Amino acid sequence: MVLAAYGRTSGFGVDPIEKKPLYHFLPGSTVLSFGTVGCNLSCRFCQNWGLSRARDLGRLRERATPEAVAAMARRLGCRSVAFTYNEPAIFLEYVSDVAEACHAEGLATMAVTAGYLEDAARRDFFTHLDAANVDLKAFSEDFYRGIVGGSLQPVLDTLRYLVHGTDVWTEITTLLIPGLNDSDREIIQLSEWIADNLGVAVPLHLSAFHPDHRMLDRPPTPAATLRRARALAQAAGLKYVYTGNVRDP
């Protein structure tokens, strides 16, 4: 098997690290972000589906060796490089080589990932990373099987592994979709699981959904829903809970 996307990207961007979102890792710095194409899940609500559901490599225009990526980040004044836009676990070999080149230049590396990996791949993938934001898409097996095309347990296993088995700085994002994963009961269960299994200091980002891809029949998430969810998560003991994709002082 050959990783056809190796050394090819769908484009680069310079972002605030908080946009990943990571609020407690190199705050105030900029990060060089890039991805490839494809995914190992099939979320009906994917907000980057042009890349994640691409059927060929036609979206990959820029070629970049691992050393070139690290040099570009240095030149642009970034303190880290992010593997994002699509699921980076599927281009693990490229991630590993870019991360080694970045570390040689004194740069940190991070991934925005769904955390849907088996144990062996999980250990290979996160060995090369300094930080991760993991999408915990819901706290329901039915949601994962029916909406995402995967299962919940491997993601929970990834989160436990990251927090207790590595030095990778970990934050979590949950996209709240009206009527699907935003009930008080599910938010409380999710928050209590984080508190009991990962610790109350792991940051949780509650993000607003907007209609996209194959889920155009749901309304955007009201800001009031995010504020309610944040209060429930805090009541469950979580210390660092943030709202995202909305203006919220």
MARBA-3410 file (N, C-alpha, C, O; in Angstrom, 1 decimal):
249
0.8,-1.2,0.0,0.0,0.0,0.0,0.9,1.2,0.0,1.9,1.3,0.7 ~ 0.5,2.2,-0.8,1.2,3.5,-0.9,0.3,4.7,-0.5,-0.8,4.7,-1.0 ~ 0.8,5.6,0.3,0.1,6.8,0.6,0.2,7.8,-0.6,1.2,8.5,-0.7 ~ -0.8,7.8,-1.5,-0.7,8.6,-2.7,-0.7,10.1,-2.4,-0.2,10.9,-3.3 ~ -1.1,10.5,-1.2,-1.2,11.9,-0.9,0.1,12.4,-0.3,0.3,13.6,0.1
1.1,11.5,-0.1,2.4,11.9,0.6,3.0,13.1,-0.2,3.2,13.0,-1.4 ~ 3.4,14.1,0.6,4.1,15.2,0.0,3.2,16.2,-0.8,3.8,17.1,-1.5 ~ 1.9,16.0,-0.7,1.0,16.9,-1.5,0.0,17.4,-0.5,-0.5,16.6,0.4 ~ -0.4,18.6,-0.6,-1.3,19.2,0.3,-2.5,19.9,-0.5,-2.4,20.2,-1.7 ~ -3.5,20.2,0.2,-4.7,20.9,-0.3,-4.5,22.4,-0.1,-5.4,23.2,-0.4
-3.3,22.8,0.4,-3.1,24.3,0.7,-2.7,24.5,2.1,-2.9,23.7,3.0 ~ -2.1,25.7,2.3,-1.6,26.1,3.6,-2.3,27.3,4.1,-2.8,28.1,3.3 ~ -2.4,27.5,5.4,-2.9,28.7,6.0,-2.2,29.0,7.3,-1.8,28.1,8.0 ~ -2.1,30.3,7.6,-1.5,30.7,8.9,-2.7,31.2,9.8,-3.4,32.1,9.4 ~ -2.9,30.5,10.9,-4.0,30.8,11.8,-3.5,31.1,13.2,-2.4,30.7,13.6
-4.3,31.8,14.0,-4.1,31.8,15.5,-4.3,30.4,16.0,-5.2,29.7,15.5 ~ -3.5,30.0,16.9,-3.6,28.6,17.5,-5.0,28.4,18.1,-5.5,27.3,18.1 ~ -5.6,29.5,18.6,-6.9,29.4,19.2,-8.0,28.9,18.2,-9.1,28.5,18.6 ~ -7.7,29.0,16.9,-8.7,28.7,15.9,-8.8,27.2,15.7,-9.8,26.7,15.1 ~ -7.9,26.4,16.3,-7.8,24.9,16.0,-9.0,24.1,16.6,-9.4,23.2,15.9
-9.6,24.3,17.7,-9.2,25.3,18.7,-8.3,24.7,19.8,-8.5,23.6,20.3 ~ -7.2,25.4,20.1,-6.4,25.1,21.3,-6.2,26.4,22.1,-5.6,27.3,21.6 ~ -6.7,26.4,23.3,-6.7,27.6,24.1,-5.6,27.6,25.1,-5.2,28.6,25.7 ~ -5.0,26.4,25.4,-4.0,26.3,26.5,-2.7,25.8,26.0,-1.8,25.3,26.8 ~ -2.4,25.8,24.7,-1.2,25.4,24.1,-0.6,26.5,23.3,-1.2,26.9,22.3
0.5,27.0,23.7,1.2,28.2,23.0,0.2,29.3,22.7,0.1,29.8,21.6 ~ -0.6,29.7,23.7,-1.6,30.8,23.4,-1.0,32.0,22.9,0.1,32.5,23.3 ~ -1.7,32.6,21.9,-1.3,33.9,21.3,-0.3,33.7,20.2,0.1,34.7,19.5 ~ 0.0,32.5,19.8,1.0,32.2,18.7,0.2,31.9,17.5,-1.0,31.7,17.5 ~ 0.9,31.8,16.4,0.4,31.4,15.1,0.8,30.0,14.7,1.9,29.6,15.2
0.0,29.3,13.9,0.3,28.0,13.5,0.1,27.8,12.0,-0.8,28.4,11.4 ~ 1.1,27.1,11.4,0.9,26.8,9.9,0.0,25.6,9.8,0.4,24.5,10.3 ~ -1.1,25.7,9.1,-2.1,24.7,9.0,-2.1,24.1,7.6,-2.0,24.8,6.6 ~ -2.2,22.8,7.5,-2.4,22.2,6.2,-3.1,20.8,6.3,-3.1,20.2,7.4 ~ -3.6,20.3,5.2,-4.2,19.0,5.2,-4.0,18.4,3.8,-3.3,18.9,3.0
-4.6,17.2,3.6,-4.6,16.5,2.3,-6.1,16.3,1.9,-6.8,17.3,1.8 ~ -6.5,15.1,1.5,-7.9,14.8,1.2,-8.2,13.5,1.9,-7.3,12.7,2.1 ~ -9.5,13.3,2.1,-10.0,12.0,2.6,-10.3,12.0,4.0,-9.9,12.9,4.8 ~ -10.9,10.9,4.5,-11.3,10.7,5.9,-11.6,9.3,6.2,-11.8,8.5,5.2 ~ -11.5,8.8,7.4,-11.9,7.5,7.8,-13.3,7.4,8.4,-13.7,6.4,8.9
-14.0,8.6,8.4,-15.4,8.6,8.8,-16.2,9.3,7.7,-15.7,9.8,6.7 ~ -17.5,9.3,7.9,-18.4,9.9,6.8,-19.5,10.7,7.4,-20.7,10.4,7.2 ~ -19.1,11.7,8.2,-20.1,12.6,8.9,-21.0,13.2,8.0,-20.6,13.9,7.0 ~ -22.3,13.1,8.2,-23.3,13.7,7.3,-23.3,15.2,7.4,-23.8,15.9,6.5 ~ -22.7,15.8,8.5,-22.7,17.2,8.7,-21.3,17.8,8.5,-21.1,19.0,8.8
-20.4,17.1,7.8,-19.0,17.5,7.6,-19.0,19.0,7.1,-19.6,19.3,6.1 ~ -18.2,19.8,7.7,-18.1,21.2,7.3,-16.9,21.5,6.5,-16.6,22.6,6.2 ~ -16.2,20.4,6.1,-15.1,20.5,5.2,-15.1,19.4,4.2,-14.1,18.8,3.9 ~ -16.4,19.1,3.8,-16.6,17.9,3.0,-15.9,17.9,1.6,-15.7,16.9,1.0 ~ -15.7,19.1,1.1,-15.0,19.2,-0.2,-13.6,18.5,-0.2,-13.2,18.0,-1.2
-13.0,18.5,1.0,-11.7,17.8,1.1,-11.9,16.4,1.6,-11.3,15.4,1.1 ~ -12.7,16.2,2.7,-12.8,14.9,3.3,-13.5,13.9,2.4,-13.2,12.7,2.6 ~ -14.4,14.3,1.5,-15.1,13.4,0.7,-14.6,13.4,-0.7,-15.2,12.8,-1.6 ~ -13.5,14.0,-1.0,-12.9,14.0,-2.3,-12.6,12.6,-2.8,-12.1,11.7,-2.1 ~ -13.0,12.3,-4.0,-12.9,11.0,-4.6,-11.6,10.7,-5.3,-11.3,9.6,-5.7
-10.8,11.8,-5.5,-9.5,11.6,-6.2,-8.5,12.6,-5.6,-8.8,13.3,-4.6 ~ -7.3,12.7,-6.2,-6.3,13.6,-5.6,-6.3,15.0,-6.3,-5.4,15.7,-6.2 ~ -7.4,15.3,-7.1,-7.5,16.5,-7.8,-7.4,17.8,-7.0,-7.1,18.8,-7.5 ~ -7.8,17.6,-5.7,-7.8,18.8,-4.8,-6.4,19.1,-4.3,-6.2,20.1,-3.6 ~ -5.5,18.2,-4.5,-4.1,18.4,-4.0,-3.2,19.1,-5.0,-2.9,18.5,-6.1
-2.9,20.3,-4.7,-2.2,21.1,-5.7,-0.7,21.4,-5.3,0.2,21.4,-6.1 ~ -0.5,21.6,-4.0,0.8,22.0,-3.6,1.6,20.8,-3.1,1.2,20.0,-2.4 ~ 2.9,20.8,-3.6,3.8,19.7,-3.2,4.7,20.3,-2.2,5.2,21.4,-2.3 ~ 5.0,19.5,-1.1,5.9,20.0,-0.1,6.6,18.9,0.6,5.9,18.0,1.2 ~ 7.9,18.9,0.7,8.6,17.9,1.4,8.4,18.2,2.9,8.1,19.4,3.2
8.6,17.3,3.8,8.6,17.6,5.2,9.5,18.7,5.6,9.1,19.6,6.4 ~ 10.7,18.7,5.1,11.6,19.8,5.4,11.1,21.2,4.9,11.3,22.2,5.5 ~ 10.4,21.2,3.7,9.9,22.4,3.2,8.8,23.0,4.0,8.7,24.2,4.2 ~ 7.9,22.1,4.6,6.9,22.5,5.5,7.5,23.2,6.7,7.0,24.3,7.1 ~ 8.5,22.5,7.3,9.1,23.1,8.5,9.8,24.5,8.2,9.6,25.4,9.0
10.4,24.5,7.1,11.1,25.8,6.7,10.1,26.9,6.5,10.3,28.0,6.8 ~ 8.9,26.6,5.9,7.9,27.5,5.6,7.3,28.1,7.0,7.1,29.3,7.1 ~ 7.1,27.2,7.9,6.6,27.6,9.2,7.6,28.6,9.9,7.2,29.6,10.5 ~ 8.8,28.2,9.8,9.9,29.1,10.4,9.9,30.5,9.7,9.9,31.5,10.4 ~ 9.8,30.5,8.4,9.9,31.7,7.6,8.7,32.6,8.0,8.8,33.8,8.0
7.5,32.0,8.2,6.3,32.8,8.5,6.1,33.1,9.9,5.1,33.8,10.3 ~ 7.1,32.7,10.8,7.0,33.1,12.2,6.1,32.3,13.0,5.7,32.7,14.1 ~ 5.7,31.1,12.6,4.8,30.2,13.3,5.7,29.4,14.3,6.8,29.1,14.1 ~ 5.0,29.1,15.5,5.7,28.3,16.5,5.3,26.8,16.4,5.9,26.0,17.1 ~ 4.3,26.5,15.5,3.9,25.1,15.4,3.3,24.9,14.0,3.0,25.8,13.3
3.1,23.6,13.7,2.5,23.2,12.5,1.3,22.3,12.9,1.4,21.4,13.7 ~ 0.1,22.5,12.2,-1.1,21.8,12.5,-1.5,20.9,11.3,-1.5,21.4,10.2 ~ -1.8,19.7,11.6,-2.4,18.7,10.6,-3.9,18.8,10.8,-4.4,18.4,11.8 ~ -4.6,19.4,9.8,-6.0,19.7,10.0,-6.7,19.8,8.6,-6.1,19.3,7.6 ~ -7.9,20.3,8.6,-8.7,20.4,7.4,-9.4,19.1,7.0,-10.6,19.0,6.7
-8.6,18.0,7.0,-9.2,16.6,6.9,-8.5,15.8,7.9,-7.6,16.2,8.6 ~ -9.0,14.5,8.1,-8.5,13.7,9.2,-7.0,13.3,8.9,-6.7,12.6,8.0 ~ -6.1,13.8,9.8,-4.7,13.5,9.6,-4.2,12.1,9.9,-3.2,11.7,9.4 ~ -5.0,11.3,10.6,-4.6,9.9,10.8,-4.5,9.1,9.5,-3.8,8.2,9.5 ~ -5.2,9.6,8.5,-5.1,8.8,7.2,-3.9,9.1,6.4,-3.6,8.4,5.5
-3.2,10.2,6.8,-1.9,10.4,6.1,-0.8,10.4,7.2,0.1,11.3,7.3 ~ -0.8,9.3,8.0,0.0,9.2,9.2,1.5,9.2,8.8,2.3,9.9,9.5 ~ 1.9,8.6,7.7,3.3,8.6,7.3,3.9,10.0,7.0,5.0,10.3,7.4 ~ 3.0,10.8,6.4,3.4,12.1,6.1,3.5,13.0,7.4,4.4,13.8,7.6 ~ 2.5,12.8,8.2,2.5,13.4,9.5,3.8,13.1,10.3,4.4,14.1,10.8
4.1,11.9,10.3,5.3,11.5,11.1,6.6,12.2,10.6,7.4,12.7,11.4 ~ 6.7,12.2,9.3,8.0,12.8,8.7,8.0,14.3,8.8,9.0,14.9,9.1 ~ 6.8,15.0,8.6,6.7,16.4,8.8,7.0,16.8,10.3,7.7,17.7,10.6 ~ 6.5,16.0,11.2,6.7,16.2,12.6,8.2,16.1,13.0,8.7,17.0,13.8 ~ 8.8,15.1,12.5,10.3,15.0,12.8,11.1,16.2,12.2,12.0,16.7,12.9
10.7,16.7,11.0,11.4,17.8,10.4,11.1,19.1,11.3,12.0,19.9,11.4 ~ 9.8,19.2,11.8,9.5,20.4,12.6,10.2,20.4,13.9,10.7,21.4,14.3 ~ 10.3,19.2,14.5,11.0,19.1,15.8,12.5,19.5,15.6,13.1,20.0,16.5 ~ 13.1,19.1,14.5,14.5,19.4,14.2,14.7,21.0,14.1,15.8,21.5,14.4 ~ 13.6,21.7,13.8,13.6,23.1,13.7,13.1,23.8,14.9,13.0,25.0,15.0
12.8,23.0,16.0,12.3,23.6,17.2,10.9,24.0,17.2,10.4,24.8,18.0 ~ 10.1,23.4,16.3,8.7,23.7,16.1,7.8,22.6,16.7,8.2,21.4,16.7 ~ 6.7,23.0,17.3,5.8,22.0,17.8,4.8,21.5,16.7,4.7,22.2,15.7 ~ 4.2,20.4,17.0,3.2,19.9,16.0,1.9,19.5,16.7,1.9,19.1,17.9 ~ 0.8,19.7,16.0,-0.5,19.3,16.6,-1.4,18.8,15.5,-1.2,19.1,14.3
-2.5,18.1,15.9,-3.4,17.5,15.0,-4.8,17.9,15.5,-5.2,17.8,16.7 ~ -5.7,18.1,14.5,-7.1,18.2,14.7,-7.7,16.9,14.2,-7.7,16.7,13.0 ~ -8.2,16.0,15.1,-8.5,14.7,14.7,-9.8,14.2,15.3,-10.2,14.7,16.4 ~ -10.4,13.2,14.7,-11.6,12.6,15.3,-11.2,11.5,16.3,-12.1,11.0,17.0 ~ -10.0,11.2,16.3,-9.5,10.2,17.3,-10.0,8.8,17.0,-10.0,8.0,18.0
-10.4,8.5,15.8,-10.9,7.2,15.5,-9.8,6.3,14.9,-9.7,6.1,13.7 ~ -9.1,5.7,15.8,-8.0,4.8,15.5,-7.9,3.6,16.3,-8.4,3.6,17.5 ~ -7.4,2.5,15.8,-7.1,1.3,16.6,-5.8,1.5,17.4,-5.1,2.5,17.1 ~ -5.5,0.6,18.3,-4.4,0.9,19.2,-3.1,1.0,18.6,-2.4,2.0,18.9 ~ -2.7,0.2,17.6,-1.4,0.2,17.0,-1.2,1.6,16.2,-0.2,2.2,16.4
-2.2,1.9,15.5,-2.2,3.2,14.7,-2.2,4.4,15.6,-1.5,5.4,15.4 ~ -2.9,4.3,16.7,-3.0,5.3,17.7,-1.6,5.6,18.3,-1.2,6.8,18.4 ~ -0.9,4.6,18.6,0.5,4.8,19.2,1.4,5.3,18.2,2.2,6.2,18.5 ~ 1.4,4.9,16.9,2.2,5.4,15.9,1.9,6.9,15.6,2.8,7.7,15.5 ~ 0.7,7.2,15.5,0.3,8.6,15.2,0.6,9.6,16.2,1.3,10.6,15.9
0.3,9.4,17.5,0.5,10.4,18.5,1.9,10.5,19.0,2.2,11.4,19.7 ~ 2.7,9.5,18.7,4.1,9.5,19.1,4.8,10.8,18.6,5.7,11.3,19.2 ~ 4.4,11.3,17.5,5.1,12.4,16.8,4.4,13.8,17.1,4.9,14.8,16.5 ~ 3.4,13.8,17.9,2.7,15.1,18.1,2.9,15.6,19.5,3.2,14.9,20.5 ~ 2.8,17.0,19.6,2.9,17.7,20.9,1.5,18.0,21.4,1.3,18.2,22.7
0.5,18.2,20.6,-0.8,18.6,21.0,-1.9,18.0,20.1,-1.6,17.7,18.9 ~ -3.1,17.9,20.6,-4.2,17.4,19.7,-5.5,18.0,20.2,-5.7,18.2,21.4 ~ -6.4,18.4,19.3,-7.8,18.6,19.6,-8.6,17.5,19.0,-8.5,17.2,17.8 ~ -9.3,16.8,19.9,-10.0,15.6,19.5,-11.5,15.9,19.4,-12.1,16.5,20.3 ~ -12.1,15.6,18.3,-13.6,15.8,18.1,-14.3,14.6,18.8,-14.3,13.5,18.2
-14.9,14.9,19.9,-15.8,14.0,20.5,-17.2,14.3,20.0,-17.9,15.2,20.6 ~ -17.7,13.7,18.9,-18.8,14.2,18.1,-20.1,14.0,18.8,-21.1,14.8,18.5 ~ -20.2,13.2,19.8,-21.4,13.0,20.6,-21.1,12.0,21.7,-20.0,11.5,21.7 ~ -22.1,11.7,22.6,-21.8,10.7,23.6,-22.9,9.7,23.4,-23.6,9.3,24.4 ~ -23.0,9.2,22.2,-24.1,8.2,21.8,-23.6,7.3,20.7,-23.1,7.7,19.7
-23.6,6.0,21.0,-23.2,5.0,19.9,-24.2,5.1,18.7,-23.7,4.9,17.6 ~ -25.4,5.4,19.0,-26.4,5.5,17.8,-26.0,6.7,16.9,-26.1,6.5,15.7 ~ -25.6,7.8,17.5,-25.2,8.9,16.8,-23.9,8.6,15.9,-23.9,8.9,14.7 ~ -22.9,7.9,16.5,-21.7,7.6,15.8,-22.0,6.6,14.6,-21.5,6.8,13.5 ~ -22.9,5.6,14.9,-23.2,4.7,13.8,-24.1,5.2,12.7,-23.9,5.0,11.5
-25.1,6.0,13.1,-26.0,6.5,12.1,-25.6,7.8,11.4,-26.0,8.0,10.3 ~ -24.9,8.7,12.1,-24.6,10.0,11.6,-23.1,10.1,11.1,-22.8,10.9,10.2 ~ -22.3,9.4,11.8,-20.8,9.6,11.6,-20.2,8.4,10.8,-19.2,8.6,10.1 ~ -20.8,7.2,10.9,-20.2,6.1,10.2,-19.0,5.5,10.9,-18.1,5.0,10.3 ~ -19.1,5.5,12.3,-18.1,4.9,13.1,-18.6,4.4,14.4,-19.8,4.1,14.4
-17.8,4.4,15.4,-18.3,4.0,16.7,-17.6,4.9,17.8,-16.6,5.4,17.6 ~ -18.3,5.0,18.9,-17.8,5.9,20.0,-16.6,5.3,20.8,-15.7,6.1,21.1 ~ -16.6,4.0,21.0,-15.6,3.5,22.0,-14.2,3.8,21.6,-13.4,4.2,22.4 ~ -13.8,3.6,20.3,-12.4,3.9,19.9,-12.0,5.4,20.2,-10.8,5.6,20.5 ~ -12.9,6.3,20.1,-12.6,7.7,20.4,-12.4,7.9,21.9,-11.5,8.6,22.3
-13.2,7.2,22.7,-13.0,7.3,24.2,-11.7,6.7,24.5,-11.0,7.2,25.4 ~ -11.4,5.6,23.9,-10.1,4.9,24.1,-8.9,5.8,23.8,-7.9,5.9,24.5 ~ -9.1,6.6,22.6,-8.0,7.5,22.2,-7.8,8.6,23.3,-6.7,8.9,23.6 ~ -8.9,9.1,23.8,-8.8,10.2,24.8,-8.2,9.7,26.0,-7.3,10.4,26.6 ~ -8.5,8.5,26.5,-7.9,8.0,27.7,-6.4,7.8,27.4,-5.6,8.1,28.3
-6.0,7.3,26.3,-4.6,7.0,25.9,-3.9,8.4,25.9,-2.8,8.4,26.5 ~ -4.4,9.4,25.3,-3.7,10.7,25.2,-3.5,11.2,26.6,-2.4,11.7,26.9 ~ -4.5,11.3,27.4,-4.4,11.9,28.7,-3.5,11.1,29.7,-2.8,11.7,30.5 ~ -3.7,9.8,29.7,-3.0,9.0,30.7,-1.8,8.3,30.2,-0.9,7.8,31.0 ~ -1.6,8.2,28.9,-0.5,7.4,28.3,0.5,8.2,27.5,1.5,7.6,27.1
0.3,9.5,27.4,1.3,10.3,26.6,1.4,11.7,27.3,0.8,12.0,28.2 ~ 2.3,12.4,26.7,2.5,13.8,27.1,1.9,14.8,26.1,2.2,16.0,26.1 ~ 1.0,14.3,25.2,0.4,15.1,24.2,-0.7,16.0,24.9,-1.6,15.5,25.6 ~ -0.5,17.3,24.7,-1.5,18.2,25.3,-2.9,18.0,24.6,-2.9,18.0,23.3 ~ -4.0,17.8,25.3,-5.2,17.4,24.7,-6.4,18.3,25.1,-6.6,18.7,26.3
-7.1,18.8,24.1,-8.3,19.5,24.2,-9.4,18.8,23.4,-9.1,18.1,22.5 ~ -10.7,19.0,23.7,-11.8,18.3,23.1,-12.8,19.3,22.5,-13.0,20.4,23.1 ~ -13.3,19.0,21.4,-14.4,19.8,20.8,-15.6,18.9,20.5,-15.5,17.8,20.0 ~ -16.8,19.4,20.9,-18.0,18.8,20.5,-18.9,19.8,19.8,-19.3,20.8,20.3 ~ -19.3,19.4,18.6,-20.2,20.2,17.7,-21.6,19.9,18.1,-22.0,18.7,18.0
-22.3,20.9,18.6,-23.7,20.6,19.1,-24.7,20.8,18.0,-24.8,21.9,17.4 ~ -25.4,19.8,17.6,-26.4,19.8,16.5,-27.8,19.8,17.1,-28.1,18.8,17.8 ~ -28.6,20.8,16.8,-30.0,20.8,17.4,-30.7,19.5,17.2,-30.9,19.1,16.0 ~ -31.3,19.0,18.3,-32.1,17.8,18.2,-31.4,16.5,18.1,-32.0,15.4,18.1 ~ -30.1,16.5,17.9,-29.3,15.2,17.7,-28.4,14.9,18.9,-28.3,13.8,19.3
-27.6,15.9,19.4,-26.7,15.6,20.5,-26.6,16.7,21.5,-25.6,16.9,22.2 ~ -27.7,17.5,21.6,-27.6,18.7,22.4,-28.6,18.7,23.6,-28.9,19.7,24.2 ~ -29.0,17.5,24.0,-29.9,17.4,25.1,-29.2,17.5,26.4,-28.0,17.3,26.5 ~ -29.8,18.0,27.4,-29.2,18.2,28.7,-28.6,16.8,29.2,-27.5,16.8,29.7 ~ -29.3,15.7,29.0,-28.9,14.4,29.5,-27.6,14.0,28.8,-26.6,13.6,29.5
-27.5,14.2,27.5,-26.2,13.8,26.8,-25.1,14.7,27.2,-23.9,14.2,27.3 ~ -25.3,16.0,27.3,-24.2,16.9,27.6,-23.7,16.6,29.0,-22.5,16.7,29.3 ~ -24.6,16.3,30.0,-24.2,16.0,31.3,-23.4,14.7,31.3,-22.4,14.6,32.0 ~ -23.9,13.7,30.6,-23.1,12.4,30.5,-21.8,12.6,29.9,-20.8,12.1,30.4 ~ -21.7,13.3,28.8,-20.4,13.6,28.2,-19.4,14.3,29.2,-18.3,13.9,29.3
-19.9,15.3,29.9,-19.1,16.1,30.8,-18.7,15.3,32.0,-17.5,15.4,32.4 ~ -19.6,14.5,32.5,-19.2,13.6,33.6,-18.2,12.6,33.2,-17.3,12.2,34.0 ~ -18.3,12.1,32.0,-17.3,11.1,31.5,-15.9,11.7,31.5,-14.9,11.1,31.9 ~ -15.9,12.9,30.9,-14.6,13.7,30.9,-14.0,13.9,32.3,-12.8,13.6,32.5 ~ -14.9,14.3,33.2,-14.4,14.6,34.6,-13.9,13.3,35.2,-12.9,13.3,35.9
-14.6,12.2,35.1,-14.3,11.0,35.7,-13.1,10.2,35.1,-12.3,9.6,35.8 ~ -13.0,10.3,33.8,-12.0,9.5,33.1,-10.8,10.3,32.6,-9.7,9.7,32.5 ~ -10.9,11.6,32.4,-9.8,12.4,31.9,-9.3,13.4,33.0,-8.1,13.8,33.0 ~ -10.2,13.9,33.8,-9.9,14.9,34.7,-10.6,16.2,34.4,-10.9,16.5,33.2 ~ -10.9,17.0,35.4,-11.7,18.2,35.2,-10.9,19.4,34.5,-11.5,20.4,34.1
-9.6,19.2,34.4,-8.8,20.3,33.8,-8.7,20.2,32.3,-8.1,21.1,31.6 ~ -9.2,19.1,31.7,-9.1,19.0,30.2,-10.1,20.0,29.6,-11.3,19.9,29.9 ~ -9.6,20.9,28.7,-10.5,21.9,28.1,-11.6,21.2,27.2,-11.2,20.3,26.4 ~ -12.8,21.8,27.2,-13.9,21.3,26.4,-14.4,22.5,25.6,-14.7,23.5,26.2 ~ -14.4,22.4,24.3,-15.0,23.4,23.4,-16.3,23.0,22.8,-16.4,21.9,22.2
-17.3,23.7,23.1,-18.7,23.4,22.6,-18.9,24.4,21.4,-19.0,25.6,21.5 ~ -19.1,23.8,20.2,-19.1,24.5,19.0,-20.4,24.5,18.3,-21.2,23.6,18.5 ~ -20.7,25.6,17.6,-22.0,25.7,16.9,-22.0,25.1,15.5,-21.1,25.2,14.7 ~ -23.1,24.3,15.3,-23.3,23.7,14.0,-23.9,24.7,13.0,-24.7,25.6,13.4 ~ -23.6,24.6,11.7,-24.3,25.2,10.6,-24.6,24.2,9.6,-23.9,23.3,9.3
-25.8,24.3,8.9,-26.2,23.3,7.9,-25.1,23.2,6.8,-24.7,24.2,6.2 ~ -24.8,21.9,6.5,-23.7,21.7,5.5,-23.8,20.2,5.0,-24.4,19.4,5.6 ~ -23.2,20.0,3.8,-23.1,18.7,3.3,-24.4,18.0,3.1,-25.3,18.4,2.4 ~ -24.6,16.9,3.9,-25.9,16.1,3.8,-26.8,16.4,4.9,-27.7,15.6,5.2 ~ -26.5,17.4,5.7,-27.4,17.8,6.8,-27.8,19.3,6.7,-27.4,20.1,7.4
-28.7,19.5,5.7,-29.2,20.8,5.4,-30.5,21.1,6.1,-31.1,22.2,6.0 ~ -31.1,20.1,6.7,-32.4,20.2,7.3,-32.4,20.6,8.7,-33.5,20.7,9.3 ~ -31.3,20.8,9.3,-31.2,21.2,10.7,-30.8,22.7,10.8,-30.0,23.2,10.0 ~ -31.4,23.4,11.7,-31.1,24.9,11.9,-29.7,25.0,12.5,-29.2,24.1,13.2 ~ -29.1,26.2,12.4,-27.9,26.5,13.1,-28.1,26.4,14.6,-29.2,26.6,15.1
-27.0,26.1,15.3,-27.1,26.0,16.8,-27.3,27.4,17.4,-26.5,28.3,17.2 ~ -28.4,27.6,18.2,-28.5,28.9,18.8,-27.4,29.1,19.9,-27.0,28.2,20.5 ~ -27.1,30.4,20.0,-26.0,30.7,21.1,-26.5,30.3,22.4,-25.7,29.9,23.3 ~ -27.8,30.4,22.7,-28.4,30.0,24.0,-28.1,28.5,24.3,-27.9,28.2,25.4 ~ -28.2,27.7,23.3,-27.9,26.3,23.5,-26.4,26.1,24.0,-26.2,25.3,24.9
-25.5,26.8,23.4,-24.1,26.7,23.8,-23.9,27.2,25.2,-23.1,26.6,26.0 ~ -24.6,28.3,25.5,-24.4,28.8,26.9,-25.0,27.8,27.9,-24.5,27.6,29.0 ~ -26.2,27.2,27.6,-26.8,26.2,28.5,-25.8,25.0,28.6,-25.6,24.5,29.7 ~ -25.3,24.6,27.5,-24.4,23.4,27.6,-23.1,23.7,28.4,-22.7,22.9,29.1 ~ -22.6,24.9,28.2,-21.4,25.3,29.0,-21.7,25.3,30.5,-20.9,24.8,31.3
-22.9,25.8,30.9,-23.3,25.8,32.3,-23.4,24.4,32.8,-23.0,24.1,33.9 ~ -24.0,23.5,32.0,-24.1,22.1,32.5,-22.7,21.4,32.6,-22.5,20.7,33.6 ~ -21.8,21.7,31.7,-20.5,21.1,31.8,-19.7,21.7,33.0,-19.0,20.9,33.7 ~ -19.9,22.9,33.3,-19.3,23.5,34.4,-19.9,22.9,35.7,-19.1,22.7,36.7 ~ -21.2,22.7,35.7,-21.8,22.1,36.9,-21.3,20.7,37.1,-21.4,20.2,38.3
-20.9,20.0,36.0,-20.4,18.7,36.2,-18.9,18.7,36.7,-18.4,17.6,37.0 ~ -18.4,19.9,36.8,-17.0,20.0,37.4,-15.9,20.4,36.5,-14.8,20.7,36.9 ~ -16.2,20.5,35.2,-15.2,20.9,34.2,-14.8,22.3,34.4,-15.6,23.2,34.6 ~ -13.5,22.6,34.4,-12.9,23.9,34.8,-12.8,24.8,33.6,-12.9,26.0,33.7 ~ -12.6,24.3,32.4,-12.3,25.1,31.2,-13.2,24.7,30.1,-13.0,23.7,29.3
-14.3,25.4,30.0,-15.4,25.1,29.0,-15.6,26.4,28.1,-15.8,27.5,28.7 ~ -15.5,26.2,26.8,-15.6,27.4,25.9,-16.7,27.2,24.9,-17.0,26.0,24.5 ~ -17.2,28.3,24.4,-18.2,28.2,23.3,-17.4,28.6,22.0,-16.6,29.5,22.1 ~ -17.8,28.0,20.8,-17.1,28.3,19.6,-18.1,28.5,18.4,-19.2,28.0,18.5 ~ -17.6,29.1,17.4,-18.4,29.4,16.1,-19.5,30.4,16.4,-20.4,30.6,15.5
-19.5,31.1,17.5,-20.4,32.2,17.8,-19.7,33.3,18.5,-18.6,33.1,19.1 ~ -20.3,34.5,18.4,-19.7,35.6,19.2,-20.3,35.5,20.6,-21.5,35.6,20.8 ~ -19.4,35.4,21.6,-19.8,35.2,23.0,-18.8,35.8,23.9,-17.7,35.3,24.0 ~ -19.1,36.9,24.5,-18.1,37.6,25.4,-17.8,36.7,26.6,-16.9,37.1,27.4
END
